[in-house]
Amino acid sequence: MSYISLNQLKWLSTALILFGILFTNLNYYPLNIFIHSFGAIGWCIAGYIAKDKALMTNFGFQIPLFIIGYVNLFL
């Protein structure tokens, strides 16, 4: 089984966040929330693997904000 490397995870997460920002600017709701939140989760995982508390703090605090977006979308 092949696993994704840390570097690949960082680049994939970066691309997802940038596309999430682009979709926000193009008003592609709710796709922007899904794409950006997957990128934030990827960066949280990368921060955990690298033991980088700054990354985990930055992207970890974004996750509850995306949860609010999900709640507003589905309820």
Buried (B, 14 or more C-beta within 10 A) or exposed (E): EEEEEEEEBBBBBBEBBEBBBEBBEEEBEEEBBBBBBBBBBBBBBBBEEEEEEEBBEBBBEBEEEBEEBEEEEEE
